[in-house]
Amino acid sequence: MKSFFGQLKAAWERRAFLRWAVGLVAGWFVLCESSSGVTDAIGGLAGLWALWHWRKTWACWRNPVGLCFGLGVLWAVASACWSMDPQGAWRDVAKSVTLALGVFGLPAALGGRGRSRTVLACSAGLLTVRLAADLVRLAAELGVGKALLAGARYKHPYLFTHPNVSCMMAGFSALALAALAVGGVRGRWRRAALAAGLAVDLGYLVVMGSRGPQIVFAAAVLAYPLLVLPGWKARLAAALAVAAAGAGLWLGAVRINPRLGDATMDGFNGRDTVWRYVVKLYPEHPVRGFGYGKHSFDKVAYHDHSRRPLPYRPTYYPHAHSYWLMLAFQGGGVAVVLWGGGWLALLGGLARALRRAGKGAAGAPWRRQLAARSVPAFFLAAVGMVLLYGTGDYPDNLVREVQFALPALALAWAWPPRGDVEDGGSRPEGAP
């Protein structure tokens, strides 16, 4: 008993409780909810904290990622002035304020790398609990076995507005838990909890059967060993194994998910209709676009009688069903250059952080090298996962929040403020 209280006292003295409290709060914002008052409050408070500690915030965002994303946000706000639906565009801007504030404040609030790892653990854990509860609900209502596999995707109400959203979240959570496992987990109970969480996340992906999230998750899982393994020999062996696994997944895709072979795969379930429509619209405003938000898209596609409307389909298209096409539609070529440049700068910074982590652990035991590379490799795979998903769908609802919360977490890792590298590693190249 004395030892137990001694551990509590030691944890309190090193502020571990505070770190986990911050991790739980930030974890809710990152992976768990996108439209609740709690999430809005977290985002607003994080933004105010960042403004109060402006020097630390400036240190986090004073890099190419901050420059490109900052100008991208300003351009999106400015585009409301020439939007096809100005009132709707300003409403969409207002809805995005708390998300923008939260993303703005997250790197400075988290600071060092230990906290980023804590947030990953908390967010993945919280989300996995929600997914497990949803699986229990579906099993209770549909039964287990074939009935669950056949009906879960169509059973309302959905956990997050659409099965694609919840499956993307399951994929993010599974990838985060896998990265934490590679980084090393102490204690049998923690390992058991992590294994159970992975089983829930993977089971959810199988039960819901969303094709796009399954495809991009498979791509991220196949890419992760190539990123995390140290040494060219290990990566070469992993590349051969990944190629074989990828070929097997491709050949057995229909057996894994029968929906990958049904008729809706022709034209990507009708998405080609809206893609072609946006491509035809682009030359009308190639530089500035049609204005920020879904209201602008709805006005042009369905209610503007001065131009040809979107060809009729039974399905209503609330957006361009592609992140990159939606960027071009909303903000034209300027938005594509700014946001595309920001994503490239982020991936480049993470690649440098990964290389630095490898150099810092060079010569150390294999396990320590994997631990050093596990989190930056996760960020690279996760950001690539959401950007790949954005080629064929628009990251919406909670996926949209994760798309921008991930760079904030990654910045806290790749460009930590001075004195905030908690794991003793050196600051990466290009850090302010």
MOLINFEN-V654119 format. One line per field, one symbol per residue. ss: DSSP state (a for helix, b for strand, c for the rest). phi: phi as a letter, one per 40 degrees, with the letter a starting at -180 (. if undefined). psi: psi as a letter, one per 40 degrees, with the letter a starting at -180 (. if undefined). Layout:
BEGIN
ss: ???
phi: ???
psi: ???
END
This chain:
BEGIN
ss: caaaaaaaaaaaaccaaaaaaaaaaaaaaaaaccccaaaaaaaaaaaaaaaacaaaaaaaaccaaaaaaaaaaaaaaaaaaacccaaaaaaaaaacaaaaaaaaaaaaaaccaaaaaaaaaaaaaaaaaaaaaaaaaaaaaacccaaaaaaaaaccccccccaaaaaaaaaaaaaaaaaaaaaccccaaaaaaaaaaaaaaaaaaaaaccaaaaaaaaaaaaaaaaaacccaaaaaaaaaaaaaaaaaaaacaaaacaaaacaaacaaaaaaaaaaaaaaaaaaaccccccccaaaaaaaaaacccccccccccccccccccaaaaaaaaaaaaaaaaaaaaaaaaaaaaaaaaaaaaaacccccaaaaaaaaaaaaaaaaaaaaaaaaaaacccccaaaaaaaaaaaaaaaaacccccccccccccccccc
phi: .cccccccccccccgcccccccccccccccbbabbbccccccccccccccccbcccccccbcadcccccccccccccccccbccbdccccccccccccccccccccccccgccdcccccccccccccccccccccccccccbgbgcccccbccbcccccbgadccccccccdccccccccccchbcgccccccccccdccccccdcccgccddccccccccccdccccccgccccccccccccccccccccbdcccadccbcccccgffgcdcccccccccdccaccbgchchccccccccbbcccbccddcadccbcacfaccccdcccbgccccccccccccccccccccccccccccbdgcddccccccccccccdcccccccccdccbabcbfcccccdbcddcccccccbccdgbcccgccccdgcc
psi: dddddddddddddefdddddddddddddddediefiddddddddddddddddfdddddddegidddddddddddddddeddeidgddddddddddeddddddddedddddbidddddddddddddddddddddddddddddeaiadddddeddehiiidgdiddddddddddddddddddddehhihdddddddddddddddddddddfhddddddddddddddddddhiiddddddddddddddddddddeddddhdeeeidedheffeddddddddddddedgddeaeiiidddddddddeheeihihhhidhhheaefhddddddddeaddddddddddddddddddddddddddddeheiidddddddeddddddddddddddddedeihhibdddddddddddddddddgiiheegdeeiiiiiei.
END
